[in-house]
């Protein structure tokens, strides 16, 4: 085990009646004992083994010390536990819980992979390997949901993009005027099953910083629709996107495939002309009431590049705030939901896509999916997929937390309360015992969740 020879102890004077000394010298212990829940969740999901099978291993078999699945498992579980970089690998190499998770003996097992080994692993993935991994992520998440659910009448598909800020001479990094930085633009796809508040991550594609919003969308969407139709043949599929995505080809594809769609539409002079009378009425109402006013209406609109006229839902709004001039807020959504009123389409069908933006914030703030700092673009794509896998496992864990206070908790809260638990690991001939603190505040919820994931009460 690596010893810290710089500082052997920390001595605090005045904290108590006697001096308080802190020493990092407890063998056979871990600060991430609760991470065994992640291993149990992955066993239910079956994701990491399938992802590892997608990666070709070109190393000399006689000199291999760390199998591909072990390397992948260590990185994904590490990301879920808050170690988004491989820099902590040397410290974690003797961690008994991480050894247990990757399949090694917690006490006598060999050290885990070092940071250089993990970095070489990240740079070894080829383009075809990553495509296979992306498909495996989609398939495994959907298969798990199919086993969990019997009848699903509607599935909502959401895609959105975010930005990963880049530094230095990273390949395919470009300056993006909207985000005002050099970046990548990952495309993230989610599905939501009717009646389930969770939006499940099923696609994560890293793209260049100057990629248009629609780049790669149709290819990923086509594969996702095929998988959904195979897994849930009776479900209606609804596509929901913001105003950066609509294109003639996308709308035509959605209609050919029988998809319902609710897609934001950027305003233009023709749309403003069609809704001029509505905006006049809203301005008059706001001026009379002195408060914000809005109206919902519908018009028929067809851009020159469209194959036909389509239904466009309009939200005509004037917002009024004290001390400010009234402000127009004119928004449009193109849809083929003819049976829904304009207000229903806007408030119930479109606006709820904001929950997807919350999931993206969770991915960035909780799991650092934007930590794409490698000088290899393919290595960065692998990092995005490993983070997506970590999120899928945490979502599986959250799906079993229904009887606990963590049923809707953010991944950071789950990590702090359920995974980051100081643990002493005792290995005997008959069993491995994880000794958690008796004062652990989340002990009851942890045990309920463990039972839901297949543990038997002892």
C-alpha positions as CSV (number, residue, x, y, z in Angstrom):
1,X,0.0,0.0,0.0
2,X,1.2,3.5,-0.8
3,X,2.1,5.4,2.3
4,X,1.9,9.2,2.6
5,X,5.4,10.1,3.9
6,X,4.9,13.8,3.7
7,X,2.5,14.1,6.6
8,X,2.1,11.2,9.0
9,X,-0.6,12.8,11.2
10,X,-2.5,16.0,11.9
11,X,-2.6,17.3,15.5
12,X,-5.4,19.6,16.7
13,X,-4.9,21.5,19.9
14,X,-7.9,22.9,21.7
15,X,-10.7,20.9,20.0
16,X,-11.2,18.8,23.1
17,X,-9.8,18.4,26.6
18,X,-7.0,16.3,25.1
19,X,-5.1,16.8,21.8
20,X,-6.8,15.3,18.8
21,X,-4.6,13.4,16.4
22,X,-5.7,12.3,12.9
23,X,-3.8,9.5,11.2
24,X,-4.5,7.8,7.8
25,X,-3.2,4.4,8.9
26,X,-6.3,2.1,9.0
27,X,-5.7,-1.0,6.9
28,X,-8.5,-2.9,5.2
29,X,-10.8,0.1,5.1
30,X,-12.5,2.2,2.5
31,X,-14.3,5.5,2.3
32,X,-16.7,4.2,-0.3
33,X,-18.2,1.1,1.3
34,X,-21.7,1.9,0.1
35,X,-20.5,1.5,-3.5
36,X,-21.4,-2.2,-3.3
37,X,-24.9,-1.0,-4.0
38,X,-23.7,0.1,-7.5
39,X,-22.3,-3.4,-8.1
40,X,-25.7,-4.9,-7.1
41,X,-27.5,-2.4,-9.4
42,X,-25.3,-3.3,-12.3
43,X,-25.9,-6.9,-11.7
44,X,-29.6,-6.2,-12.2
45,X,-28.9,-4.0,-15.2
46,X,-26.2,-6.2,-16.8
47,X,-24.6,-3.1,-18.4
48,X,-20.9,-3.2,-17.7
49,X,-20.2,-6.7,-18.9
50,X,-22.0,-5.9,-22.2
51,X,-20.1,-2.7,-22.7
52,X,-16.8,-4.4,-22.0
53,X,-17.6,-7.0,-24.6
54,X,-17.8,-4.2,-27.2
55,X,-14.2,-3.2,-26.7
56,X,-11.5,-5.0,-28.7
57,X,-8.4,-5.9,-26.7
58,X,-5.3,-5.8,-28.8
59,X,-2.8,-6.5,-26.0
60,X,-0.5,-9.5,-25.7
61,X,-2.6,-12.0,-23.6
62,X,0.4,-13.3,-21.8
63,X,1.3,-9.9,-20.4
64,X,-2.2,-8.7,-19.4
65,X,-2.7,-8.0,-15.7
66,X,-6.0,-6.1,-15.9
67,X,-8.8,-7.4,-18.0
68,X,-10.8,-4.9,-20.1
69,X,-14.0,-5.5,-18.0
70,X,-12.0,-4.8,-14.8
71,X,-10.6,-1.6,-16.2
72,X,-14.0,-0.4,-17.4
73,X,-15.7,-1.4,-14.2
74,X,-13.2,0.4,-12.1
75,X,-13.5,3.6,-14.1
76,X,-17.4,3.6,-14.2
77,X,-17.8,2.8,-10.5
78,X,-15.1,5.4,-9.8
79,X,-17.0,8.0,-11.8
80,X,-20.2,7.2,-9.9
81,X,-18.3,7.6,-6.6
82,X,-17.0,11.0,-7.6
83,X,-13.6,10.1,-9.1
84,X,-14.2,11.5,-12.6
85,X,-10.5,11.6,-13.4
86,X,-8.1,8.7,-13.3
87,X,-5.7,10.7,-11.1
88,X,-7.0,9.0,-7.9
89,X,-6.3,5.5,-9.3
90,X,-3.0,5.1,-7.3
91,X,-4.7,5.9,-4.0
92,X,-7.6,3.6,-4.8
93,X,-5.5,0.7,-6.1
94,X,-5.5,-0.9,-2.6
95,X,-9.0,0.1,-1.7
96,X,-10.7,-3.2,-0.5
97,X,-14.2,-2.2,-1.7
98,X,-13.0,-1.3,-5.2
99,X,-11.1,-4.6,-5.3
100,X,-14.3,-6.4,-4.3
101,X,-16.4,-4.6,-7.0
102,X,-14.0,-5.5,-9.8
103,X,-13.8,-9.1,-8.7
104,X,-10.6,-9.3,-6.7
105,X,-10.0,-10.5,-3.2
106,X,-10.3,-7.4,-0.9
107,X,-7.4,-8.4,1.3
108,X,-5.0,-10.5,-0.8
109,X,-6.0,-9.4,-4.3
110,X,-3.4,-7.7,-6.5
111,X,-3.4,-3.9,-6.8
112,X,-5.9,-2.3,-9.2
113,X,-4.8,-0.5,-12.3
114,X,-2.7,2.7,-12.1
115,X,-3.5,6.0,-13.7
116,X,-1.2,5.4,-16.7
117,X,-2.8,2.0,-17.3
118,X,-6.3,3.5,-17.2
119,X,-5.2,6.4,-19.5
120,X,-3.9,3.9,-22.0
121,X,-7.1,2.0,-21.8
122,X,-9.1,5.1,-22.6
123,X,-7.0,5.8,-25.6
124,X,-7.2,2.3,-27.0
125,X,-10.9,2.4,-28.0
126,X,-11.6,2.5,-31.7
127,X,-14.5,4.2,-33.5
128,X,-16.3,0.9,-34.2
129,X,-15.9,-0.1,-30.5
130,X,-17.6,3.1,-29.4
131,X,-20.5,2.7,-31.8
132,X,-21.1,-0.8,-30.4
133,X,-20.9,0.6,-26.9
134,X,-23.5,3.3,-27.7
135,X,-25.9,0.7,-29.1
136,X,-25.3,-1.6,-26.1
137,X,-26.1,1.2,-23.7
138,X,-29.4,1.8,-25.5
139,X,-30.3,-1.9,-25.7
140,X,-29.5,-2.8,-22.1
141,X,-31.5,0.1,-20.6
142,X,-34.5,-0.7,-22.8
143,X,-34.3,-4.4,-22.0
144,X,-34.3,-3.7,-18.3
145,X,-37.3,-1.4,-18.6
146,X,-39.1,-4.1,-20.7
147,X,-38.6,-6.6,-17.9
148,X,-39.9,-4.1,-15.4
149,X,-43.0,-3.0,-17.2
150,X,-45.9,-4.9,-18.8
151,X,-48.1,-2.3,-20.4
152,X,-46.9,1.0,-21.8
153,X,-49.1,3.1,-23.9
154,X,-46.7,6.0,-24.7
155,X,-43.0,6.6,-24.6
156,X,-41.6,10.1,-24.9
157,X,-38.2,10.6,-26.6
158,X,-36.2,13.7,-25.7
159,X,-32.9,14.9,-27.3
160,X,-30.9,17.9,-26.2
161,X,-27.4,19.1,-26.5
162,X,-25.0,20.7,-24.0
163,X,-21.5,22.0,-24.2
164,X,-18.2,20.6,-22.8
165,X,-15.6,23.4,-22.5
166,X,-12.3,22.5,-24.0
167,X,-8.7,23.7,-23.4
168,X,-5.6,23.7,-25.5
169,X,-5.3,22.1,-28.9
170,X,-8.0,19.4,-28.5
171,X,-9.1,17.8,-31.8
172,X,-12.5,18.9,-33.1
173,X,-12.7,21.7,-30.6
174,X,-14.2,24.9,-32.0
175,X,-15.3,28.2,-30.7
176,X,-19.0,28.4,-30.3
177,X,-20.6,31.8,-30.4
178,X,-23.7,30.8,-28.4
179,X,-21.7,29.4,-25.5
180,X,-18.8,31.9,-26.0
181,X,-16.1,29.3,-25.5
182,X,-14.1,26.6,-27.2
183,X,-16.1,23.4,-26.7
184,X,-17.6,20.1,-27.7
185,X,-21.3,19.7,-28.2
186,X,-22.5,16.3,-26.9
187,X,-26.0,15.1,-28.0
188,X,-27.9,13.3,-25.2
189,X,-31.0,11.2,-25.6
190,X,-33.6,10.2,-23.0
191,X,-36.8,8.2,-22.9
192,X,-39.6,8.6,-20.4
193,X,-42.2,5.9,-19.9
194,X,-45.8,6.9,-19.2
195,X,-46.4,7.4,-15.5
196,X,-42.7,7.3,-14.6
197,X,-41.1,10.6,-13.4
198,X,-37.6,9.4,-14.4
199,X,-36.1,10.2,-17.8
200,X,-33.7,7.4,-18.7
201,X,-30.5,8.2,-20.5
202,X,-30.2,6.0,-23.6
203,X,-27.7,7.9,-25.9
204,X,-24.6,10.0,-25.5
205,X,-22.7,11.2,-28.6
206,X,-19.8,13.6,-28.4
207,X,-19.7,16.0,-31.3
208,X,-17.4,18.8,-32.5
209,X,-17.8,22.3,-31.2
210,X,-19.2,23.7,-34.5
211,X,-21.7,20.8,-35.1
212,X,-25.2,21.9,-36.1
213,X,-27.9,20.8,-33.6
214,X,-29.2,18.1,-36.1
215,X,-25.8,16.5,-36.7
216,X,-26.1,12.8,-35.9
217,X,-29.6,13.1,-34.6
218,X,-31.4,11.2,-37.3
219,X,-29.0,8.3,-37.2
220,X,-29.3,7.9,-33.4
221,X,-33.0,8.5,-33.5
222,X,-33.5,5.9,-36.1
223,X,-31.7,3.2,-34.1
224,X,-33.6,4.2,-30.9
225,X,-37.0,4.0,-32.6
226,X,-36.1,0.5,-34.0
227,X,-35.1,-0.6,-30.5
228,X,-38.2,0.9,-28.9
229,X,-40.5,-0.7,-31.5
230,X,-38.9,-4.1,-30.9
231,X,-39.1,-3.8,-27.1
232,X,-42.5,-2.1,-26.8
233,X,-44.4,-2.8,-30.1
234,X,-47.7,-1.5,-28.8
235,X,-46.5,1.8,-27.4
236,X,-47.0,5.2,-29.1
237,X,-43.8,7.1,-29.6
238,X,-43.6,10.8,-29.1
239,X,-40.6,12.9,-30.1
240,X,-40.0,16.1,-28.2
241,X,-37.2,18.6,-29.2
242,X,-36.4,22.3,-28.7
243,X,-36.3,25.0,-31.4
244,X,-32.8,24.2,-32.6
245,X,-33.6,20.8,-34.0
246,X,-36.5,20.9,-36.5
247,X,-35.5,20.3,-40.2
248,X,-37.6,19.2,-43.2
249,X,-35.9,15.8,-43.2
250,X,-36.6,15.2,-39.5
251,X,-40.3,16.2,-39.8
252,X,-40.8,14.0,-42.8
253,X,-39.1,11.1,-41.0
254,X,-41.2,11.5,-38.0
255,X,-44.4,11.4,-40.1
256,X,-43.3,8.4,-42.1
257,X,-42.5,6.5,-39.0
258,X,-45.8,7.4,-37.3
259,X,-44.2,9.3,-34.5
260,X,-46.1,11.9,-32.6
261,X,-44.0,15.1,-32.3
262,X,-43.9,18.3,-30.4
263,X,-40.9,20.4,-31.5
264,X,-40.0,24.0,-30.8
265,X,-39.9,26.3,-33.8
266,X,-37.8,29.4,-34.1
267,X,-39.8,32.5,-34.9
268,X,-39.5,34.3,-38.2
269,X,-41.1,37.2,-40.0
270,X,-43.8,35.1,-41.6
271,X,-44.8,33.5,-38.2
272,X,-44.9,37.0,-36.6
273,X,-47.1,38.2,-39.4
274,X,-49.5,35.2,-38.9
275,X,-49.8,36.0,-35.2
276,X,-49.8,39.8,-35.3
277,X,-53.5,40.1,-34.4
278,X,-53.1,37.7,-31.4
279,X,-50.1,39.7,-30.1
280,X,-52.1,42.9,-30.4
281,X,-54.9,41.5,-28.2
282,X,-52.4,40.3,-25.6
283,X,-50.7,43.6,-25.4
284,X,-54.0,45.3,-24.9
285,X,-55.0,42.9,-22.2
286,X,-51.6,43.4,-20.4
287,X,-51.9,47.2,-20.7
288,X,-55.4,47.0,-19.2
289,X,-54.7,44.6,-16.3
290,X,-51.1,45.8,-15.6
291,X,-50.1,42.1,-15.3
292,X,-48.6,39.5,-17.5
293,X,-51.1,38.1,-20.0
294,X,-50.9,35.2,-22.5
295,X,-53.0,33.6,-25.2
296,X,-52.7,30.2,-26.9
297,X,-53.7,29.8,-30.5
298,X,-53.0,27.7,-33.6
299,X,-52.0,28.5,-37.1
300,X,-51.1,26.6,-40.3
301,X,-47.6,27.2,-41.5
302,X,-45.2,25.7,-44.0
303,X,-41.7,26.8,-44.6
304,X,-40.5,26.8,-48.2
305,X,-38.4,23.7,-47.5
306,X,-41.3,21.8,-45.9
307,X,-43.3,19.2,-47.9
308,X,-46.6,20.5,-46.6
309,X,-48.4,22.9,-44.2
310,X,-48.2,21.8,-40.5
311,X,-50.0,22.7,-37.3
312,X,-48.2,25.3,-35.3
313,X,-49.1,26.1,-31.7
314,X,-48.5,29.7,-30.6
315,X,-48.0,31.1,-27.2
316,X,-48.5,34.8,-27.4
317,X,-47.4,36.4,-24.1
318,X,-46.6,39.8,-22.7
319,X,-44.6,39.7,-19.4
320,X,-44.9,42.6,-17.0
321,X,-42.5,43.2,-14.1
322,X,-42.6,46.2,-11.7
323,X,-40.2,48.9,-12.8
324,X,-39.7,47.4,-16.3
325,X,-41.3,48.0,-19.7
326,X,-43.7,45.2,-20.9
327,X,-41.9,42.6,-22.9
328,X,-43.2,40.4,-25.7
329,X,-42.6,36.6,-25.5
330,X,-43.8,35.0,-28.7
331,X,-43.1,31.2,-28.9
332,X,-44.0,28.5,-31.4
333,X,-44.2,24.7,-31.4
334,X,-44.8,22.5,-34.5
335,X,-46.8,19.4,-33.8
336,X,-49.0,16.7,-35.3
337,X,-51.1,16.3,-32.2
338,X,-54.3,17.5,-33.8
339,X,-56.6,16.3,-31.0
340,X,-54.9,18.4,-28.3
341,X,-55.8,22.0,-27.6
342,X,-53.1,24.6,-28.0
343,X,-52.8,25.1,-24.2
344,X,-52.5,21.4,-23.6
345,X,-49.8,21.0,-26.2
346,X,-47.8,23.9,-24.7
347,X,-48.2,23.4,-21.0
348,X,-48.5,19.6,-20.8
349,X,-46.7,18.2,-23.8
350,X,-43.9,20.6,-24.5
351,X,-43.0,22.5,-21.3
352,X,-42.3,19.3,-19.3
353,X,-39.2,18.8,-21.4
354,X,-37.6,21.1,-19.0
355,X,-37.1,18.0,-16.8
356,X,-34.6,16.7,-19.3
357,X,-32.5,19.9,-18.8
358,X,-32.5,19.0,-15.1
359,X,-31.1,15.5,-16.0
360,X,-28.4,17.1,-18.0
361,X,-27.5,19.4,-15.1
362,X,-27.3,16.3,-13.0
363,X,-25.0,14.7,-15.4
364,X,-22.7,17.7,-15.5
365,X,-22.8,18.8,-11.9
366,X,-23.1,15.3,-10.3
367,X,-21.0,13.1,-12.6
368,X,-18.9,15.6,-14.6
369,X,-19.8,14.3,-18.0
370,X,-18.1,17.4,-19.4
371,X,-14.6,16.2,-18.2
372,X,-13.5,15.6,-21.8
373,X,-9.9,16.8,-21.4
374,X,-8.0,14.1,-23.3
375,X,-6.0,15.0,-26.4
376,X,-7.8,12.1,-28.2
377,X,-11.4,12.7,-29.4
378,X,-12.2,9.0,-29.3
379,X,-10.9,8.8,-25.7
380,X,-13.2,11.7,-24.8
381,X,-16.1,9.8,-26.4
382,X,-15.3,6.8,-24.3
383,X,-15.3,9.1,-21.2
384,X,-18.8,10.4,-22.1
385,X,-20.0,6.8,-22.5
386,X,-18.5,5.7,-19.2
387,X,-20.2,8.6,-17.5
388,X,-23.4,7.7,-19.2
389,X,-23.0,4.1,-17.9
390,X,-22.4,5.4,-14.4
391,X,-25.6,7.4,-14.7
392,X,-27.6,4.4,-16.0
393,X,-26.4,2.4,-13.0
394,X,-27.4,5.2,-10.6
395,X,-30.8,5.5,-12.3
396,X,-31.2,1.7,-11.7
397,X,-30.3,2.2,-8.1
398,X,-32.8,5.1,-7.8
399,X,-35.5,3.0,-9.4
400,X,-35.2,0.6,-6.4
401,X,-35.3,3.4,-3.8
402,X,-39.1,4.0,-3.9
403,X,-39.6,3.2,-0.2
404,X,-36.8,5.5,0.9
405,X,-36.2,9.2,1.0
406,X,-33.8,8.9,-2.0
407,X,-36.4,8.0,-4.5
408,X,-36.1,11.4,-6.3
409,X,-32.7,12.4,-4.9
410,X,-30.0,13.8,-7.1
411,X,-27.0,11.6,-7.8
412,X,-24.8,13.8,-5.6
413,X,-27.1,13.3,-2.7
414,X,-27.2,9.5,-3.3
415,X,-23.4,9.5,-3.4
416,X,-23.0,11.5,-0.2
417,X,-25.5,9.5,1.9
418,X,-25.4,6.0,0.5
419,X,-22.1,5.4,-1.2
420,X,-19.6,7.6,0.7
421,X,-19.6,5.5,3.9
422,X,-16.5,4.8,5.9
423,X,-16.1,1.0,6.0
424,X,-13.8,-1.6,7.6
425,X,-13.6,-4.7,5.4
426,X,-12.9,-8.0,7.2
427,X,-12.2,-11.1,5.1
428,X,-12.5,-14.6,6.5
429,X,-12.6,-18.1,4.9
430,X,-16.4,-18.1,4.9
431,X,-17.4,-14.5,4.1
432,X,-16.5,-10.9,3.5
433,X,-18.0,-8.5,6.1
434,X,-18.4,-4.8,5.6
435,X,-18.5,-3.0,8.9
436,X,-20.3,0.3,8.6
437,X,-20.6,2.9,11.3
438,X,-23.4,2.1,13.7
439,X,-24.3,5.9,13.7
440,X,-24.7,6.1,9.9
441,X,-27.7,8.3,9.4
442,X,-28.9,6.5,6.2
443,X,-28.6,3.0,7.6
444,X,-32.3,2.2,7.4
445,X,-32.7,3.4,3.8
446,X,-29.4,1.7,2.9
447,X,-30.7,-1.6,4.1
448,X,-34.1,-1.2,2.3
449,X,-32.3,-0.4,-0.9
450,X,-29.9,-3.3,-0.5
451,X,-32.9,-5.6,0.0
452,X,-34.6,-4.2,-3.1
453,X,-31.4,-5.0,-5.1
454,X,-31.3,-8.6,-4.0
455,X,-29.6,-8.7,-0.6
456,X,-31.1,-11.1,2.0
457,X,-31.6,-9.9,5.6
458,X,-29.0,-11.5,7.8
